[in-house]
């Protein structure tokens, strides 16, 4: 089951998304690649006067991710990402934040009032793991 989920994620085609989301109020977007979710979040909010409140239980991960991490399988880039960005996210060393996906999902910044509608739109386009993982807030 884990291998099928990984293969499906790697083969998911993002080509239709620009047209599908053309009129959607997206403030920011990035792929989750080399810097991991945490690094890309930091880059998205740097210099904006904003912060991010994440719901770690909502962050989708592939099957067996945490089991493999617990068994010692962790990318060396995860540690480098934490070292580079960890202090900006309160020193939280959650492996789901720092793992550098090589064909990662997309991260969107949208107005809170439109977040649910975006998730529904993405689900309809076949992106079953699309979800709201947090909120953007003014910097304290």
N, C-alpha and C positions, 0 to 999 in steps of 0.2 A: 504493500500500500504506500509506503513512504517513497519508493522509487517512482511510482506512477504520479504521485503528487508533485515531485520535483520535476519530472519530465514535462508534465502539463504546465507548470509554472514557467519553465524555460522556453516552451513553445508558444506561450500566449502572445498573440500578435497585438501590438499597440498601434499599428498603422492607422486604424480607423478613429482613434481618439481625437486627433486635432479637429476633424470635421464634426464629430459627435459633440465635442465640448466647445466649439467655436463661439457660441453665444453665451457660454456659462461665465459667471463672474469669478474667475480664478485670479487671485492676487499673486500667487507664486506657485511654481511647480518644479520638481526635480526628480530624477531617477535616484533610487537608493542603490548606489554602487560603491566604489572604493572607500568612501569615508563612512559608510554605514548610515543608518538612520540618524544616529546622534550627531555625527559630523555634518550631515546635510541639513539637519534642523538648525544647527549652530550657524551655518553659512546663510541660511534663509533669513534668520532673524538678526544677524549681526548688523549693528548700526541703525536698527529700526526703532529702538526704545521699547521693544516688545520682549516678552518671555513666553515660554511654552509650558503648559501643565499637561503632562502625559498621563494616560491611563494605561499602565504597563500590561494589565490583563487584556487589553484590547488589541495590542500589537500582534498581528498575525505572523506566525512563524511556520515553517514547513514541518511536517511530521518528523519526529525523532531529533529535532534541532537541540532541545535542551538535554536529551539523553546523551547525544554525541558530545555536547559541550562538557557535560558532567564527567564523561569518560576520558576527557583530555583532548578531544579534537576541537581545536580552536585556531583560526587563522592567525598568523603572526601580525597581520594588519589590524586585527581587532585590538590588540594591545597598543599598537601605534596610534590607532584612532582614539582610544581612551586617553592615551598620554597627550595627544594633541588637543582634544576637545573636552575631555572629562570634567575639568574644572568649570567649564561653562555650563554644564548641566548638573552641577552640585556634586560632582564626584561619584555619580551613580554608575556602578560597573555592571549593569545588566547586559549580558551577552547579546541580547536582541538589539541593543542600541549600537553596538560597535562592529558587528560582523559585516565585512565588506562584500555584499552581494555583487556578483559579476553580471547578472542579468536581473537586477532588482526590480521591484515594483516602483510605482510612481507615488510621490508625495505631493499633495495639493494643499495650498492655503486658500481657503474660501471663507466668505462671511458665514458666521455661525448659523444664520437663518437659512442658508442654502446648503449646508452640509448634508442633511438627510436626503435632499433631492439629488445631490451629486452621487451619493452612495447608491440610491435606487437606479439612477441612470447607468452607473457602472455595472451594477448587478445585471441589469437588462442587456448590457453589452457582453456579458459572459465573465465579468471580473468578480467572481463569487466571494473573494476575500476582501473586497473593498469595505472599509469601515472607518468610522471616526475614532482616532486614537488619542485625541487631546484637544486642547483649546489654546488659542493665542490670547495673551493678556498683556496689559501695560506692565512695563518693567517696574518692580517695586523699589 
